[in-house]
Amino acid sequence: MSNLNYTTIFLFFLLHINISYSQDYNFLIKKTKAFIYYQEYDSALFYLQKAMKKSPDDYKLYIIKGDILLNKNNPNGALNNYLTAEKLKPESCKYKLAQAYALLKKYNKAYEILNGLLKQRKTSLYKIKKNKNFVEFLETEYWDKLTSEFKFSSYENALTDIDFDIKYKKYNDALDKIDEYLEKSSRRHYLHYLKGKILLQIKDTAAALKSFENAYKTKSNNTDYITAYSSLLILKHKNKKALGILTAKYKKIADKPNSIKWYGIAMHNIGKNKKAIPILTDSTLKYLYKDTLSYYYLAQSYIGEKQYFKALKAINKAISLDKDNPEYIFLRGKIYFMTRAFKVAIKDFKYITDLNPTNGKYYFYLARTLLAQGYKYDACKNFKKAFELKYMKANDYMLRYCNN
């Protein structure tokens, strides 16, 4: 074999090792972040330690560990990790150091850091005031010194007032304040996003969609805005538009399973179940293992591919996490119906008609299942109930089966 061939094989081998290492390392980081998302900090630390063995000089890992320890009420441990991160990359986590010092009641050190950050405009008085780790610091002379040296901007004052209104569920007051500020400065993307979140609280989804669109258009690389806008587009049945956004921003959201799940849901909704399944399994549920919505759409994608056993397994997982969600139980009943397991289908459909007696769809499928079992009288009663609840498909079945 020529030297050229040996070189090619060696380079291929090195490339394979690097790809394998990268994939394994990314898995550990995503797994760590998923456990942090679920506030399961001991499990997060377990995976993080594995990542740290692979990359002991990555300052970001020490910041993550510091954050976990801060959440575990261990400010000393957090401080040590933040200090290590600072050694590896100076100025990488000054603000987090200030939080640890504040929790340790080393207020002078917290003040020195925050003073420097405020001078450099790397933080704001509003951000400090809103941070729960600075609650006791706000009662000290050091906070008074900061507020005498630096002043809240009009924007920060507006945000403070809006936060107060949201806290006490004065949503209309909060919206008025946001609109008033946006009239002066329409490019405040966070205010558009905040407005969208409030509008969702009061169930005005059409207006919320517009606000999320404004936030996204103003700052299109913000992953929160990408996710909020695209997910609401999907819930409004605008799947192709959402898919276009998620595809264009895929690199930005690739390491965020909670954003990627909407990519999978959109794929399912436009009928691309084969593509949806690996997205919802390998990119989402491998990490967000408690995400019931992902299990629900995964089950639907499996149904689309006629993989009923896998669909049943997925929806059962969703139900185990959210026992009284009628749509999850309904989907399981449908799977039983489609696989002719009528007795268990009837049990599920009866349960959800008790759980939600105003949904005609549930009575309709209960009726169809009873009819398949030969219980015509009971089926017709449920077809009638479905029709009374404006589920119009029931009328065809009544005309066919219940008029003699």
N, C-alpha and C positions, 0 to 999 in steps of 0.2 A: 504493500500500500504506500502511495506517495506521501511525502511530508505535507502536501496541500490537503490531502484527505484527512490526515491525523489532526491538522490544525482546525479543519472544518468541524470534525466530530468534537474536539475539545471545546471550541467556541459554542457549539450547540449545547453541550453538557453544562457549561457555565450559565448560558442563557436559561436553561431549564431550571437550574438551581435557583437563580435569581427570581424567576417568575414564581416558583413554588414558595420561596421565602416570602415574597411580597404578598402572595395570596394568603398564606398562613398568618402573617403579621397583621394584615388588614382584617382578617377574621377575628383575631384576638382584640383588636381595637374596637371593632363594631360590637363585639360581644360585651366588652367592658361598658361601652356607652349605653347599650340596651339595658344592662342591669342597673346602671345609674338612672336611666329613664324610669325604671320600675322601683327605684329607691331600694334595691337589693344590694347594699353596699359591700357586704362580705363577698358575695359572688363576683361583684365587679372587681374587687381587689384581687381575687383569685386569678382572673383572666389578665388583669393588668400586670401582675407580677410575672406572668409568663411572657408578656410582651416586653417587659423591662429586661428580662434575661436575654432576649434577642437583640434589643437595642438599648443598652445601658446608658448611652450618652444622648438620648433624645430628650431634650428639655421639656417637651410637651407632655411626656409621660409623667414627669414629676409634678407638673401643674395639675394634671388629672388626678393623680394620687392625693395631692394636697386638697383638691376640691372634695374628694370622697371623704377624707379624714375630717374636713371641716363639717361636712354633713353628718359625720358620726360623732360630732361634739368633741373632737380631738384637735384643738387649735395648735397645741405644741407640735404634734406630728405633722399637721398641715404646714406650719411655719418652716420646719426643717426641710420639707420637700420643696416649698417655694424658694427657699434659700439655695437649694441645690440647683433648681431651674435657673435662678439668677446667675449662679456661677457659670453654668453651661452656656447661657445666653443672657447677658446683662440687659436690663430693662424689659425682660420678658413678662414679668408678673408683679410689677410694683403695686398695682391696685389690690391684688390678692394678698400680698404681704401686709398691706395696711389693714385689711380685714382681720387677718390672723393676730396682728398686734393689738387691734381694738378689742378682740375677744379675750385676749390675755391681759387686758387692762394696761397695756403699755401704750397709753394714749399719746405720750410725747413722740414715740416713734411713728405711730399712725399719723399724727399731725404732720410730721416732717415729710413723710412720703406724699400725703394728700396735698400739702402745700405746693410741693414740687410739681405734681401732676396737674394741679389747677393752673399753675403758672405756664405750663407747657400746653394747656388746653387738651390734656389727655383724659380728663374726667370732668364732671360738673357737680355743682352743689346739689342739684336735683338727684343725680345718680347716687351720690353718697347718702342723701337723706332717705332715699327709697330703699336702700340696702338694709336688710334685716340684721346683718352682722355689725352694723354701726349704731344700733338702737341705743346702747348705753353711752357710746361715744358722743352722741348728740346731746347728752345731758351734761357734758363737761365744758370747762373753760376753753378747751382746745377747739371745739366746734364754734364757740362764740368768737374765737380769734379768726377762724377761717371765714365766718360770715361777715366779720368786720373788714377783712382784707379783700374779699371777693363778694360780688353781689349776684343774686339770682337774676337771670335775664327774664325778659317778659315771657319768653317761650317756656322757661322753667316754671315760672309762676303759674302760667296757664296749665301746664301738665300737672302741677301740684293740685290745683283746684279741680281738674278733671278727675284725677285719682280719687280725691275725696268724694266726689259725686258718685263714681263707680262703686266705691267701697260701700256706700249707703244706698246703692241701687237707684240713685236719682239719674236714670239714664237720659231722660229728656234734657235735663239741665246740662249733663256732660256733652250731649250732642250739640246743644246750643253754643256752648263754649268752643267746641271744636270747629263748628261752622264759622263762628266769629273770627277765630284765628286764621282759618284757611282763606277767608276773604282777603286777609292781609298778606298771607304767604301760602299760596296754593301748592307749593312744592315740598311741604313738610310731609314726607312720605309716611312717617310713623303715625301722624295724626289721621291720615287716610286709613291706615291699617287698624288703628285703635277704633276709629269710627265703625269700620266693618265688623269688628268683634262685638261692639256694643249693639249694632243693628241685628246681629245674629241672636244676641240675648233676648231682644224684643221680637224676634222671629220675622223681621223684615228682610228676607233673603235677597230679594231683587235689589234693594238699596245697598245691602252688604256687598253683593257682587260688584256693584259699581265702585264702591269704596276700595275693595281689594284690587280691582283693576287699576284704579288711580295710583295706589301704592306701588303696584308692580310696574306700571309704566314709568313712574318716577325713579324707581330704583329696582331694575329688573334682575339684578344678581342676588338680591336678598332671598335666602331660601325660605324664610317664613312667608314672604309675600308670594313667592312662586307656589308654595304648597297651599296657602289659603285661597288664592285665586283659582288655581287649577282644580282643587277639590270641590269648590263651590260650582265651578263650571260643570263638573261631572255630575254633581247632585241636581243640577238644572238640566241635565241631559244634553249638554253641549260637549260631548266626548271628543269629537274630532279637534275642536279648538283647544281643549285641554291637552290632548295628546300632542298637538303641535308645539305647545309651550313646553311641556315636560320633555319632549324629544330634543328641542333646541337647548334646554338647560340641563340635559342629562348629566354632563360632567360635573355640574355644580351640585346636583342632588344625589350623585351616585353613592356617596357614603352615608346617606341619611335614609334608613329604611322606612321611616314614617312618611317621607316624601315619595319614595319609590313605590310604595303600595298603591298610590293613586295612579301611577303609570300602569301597573298591572290591572287595576280596576277598569281604567279606560280601555285597555286592550280587550278585556272581557266584554265590555259594553258594546264594542264595535264588532264583536264576533270572532276576535282572534284569540281563542281559548288556548291554543297550543303555545302561544307566546306569553299569555297571561300566567299560565301555571308555573313556569320556572321563576318568573318575576315575583310572584306571591310566595313561593316556597323558598327559593335560594337567596333572594335579595331582601325579603321582608321577614317571613316567619322564622327563618333560621335565627333571627335576632329578636324581633318583637313577638316572642312566642305566646304572648297573651292578647294579641290584637284580634279581637273577635270579628271585626269587619273584614280583615284579610282572610280569615277562615271561611267566612260567609261567601265571599266572592270566589275563593278557591273552590269551594263546593260547587258553586254554579258553573265554574269553568270546567270542572270534572264532568258535570252533568252534560255540558255541551259536547264533551268528547266521549260520552256514554261510558265513562268510568265510574259506575255507580257506587262500587264499594269504597273507592277513594273519596268520593263525594260525601258518602255517609260518615266516613271517618272524620273528615274535615268539619262537617256541620255539627257532629257530636262534640267535637272539641270546642266549637263556638258556644254550644249550649252549656257545656260544663263550666264555662267562664261567665255566662250570662243566662241563667236558668229560665228566666221568665220573659225573654225577648220573643214576642209572638212570631216575628218574621223568620227567626232561626228555626223555631219549632215547625212553622208552616213549611219551610223548605225541606226539613227532614220528612214531614208527612208526604210531600210531593215525591221525594225519592222513594219512599215506601210504596206509594201509589204506582209510580212508574215501573217498579220492580215487582208489582203485584203482591206485595206484603200488606194486604188490605186491612187485616185486623189491627196491626200496629199503626197503620196510617189513620184509621178511624180514631184510635186512642189519641193521637197527636192533634187531629183536627177538632175533636170534641174538647180537648183541653184548651185550645186557643180560642174557640168560640166562647168558652166560659171566661177566659182571660180578657178577651176583647170582643164583646158581643155586638159591636157596631160596624164590624168589617164584613161586608157582603162576600168578599173573596173567600173567607174562611168557611162560611156556610156552603158556598158553591162547591168547594173541593170536598167538604164532608159529604155533601149530597152525592157527588159523583162516585165517591168511594162506597157509600151505602148502596148505591145503584149497582155497582160492580159486584157487590156481595149478595144482590138479590132483594135488598130491603127497600122495595119500591115506595111504599107508603111513607117511611121515614125520610127517604131521599127527596120525595116531592115536597114534604114539609120544609126541608132545608133549602130546596131550590126557591120556594116561595119566599122564605125569609131573606135569601140572598137578593132576590129581585126587589123586595121591599126596601132593601138597603142600597138600591141603585146599582147593583152589579148586573148589568144588562145581559150578559151572556146567559144568565140563568133562564131568561125568557124562552130561548130556543129549546132548552131541555124540558121546560114545563109543557111547551106545545107538543113536544115529541113523546114525552113519557107520562105526563100527568093529566091529560084531558080525557081519559077514558075510564 
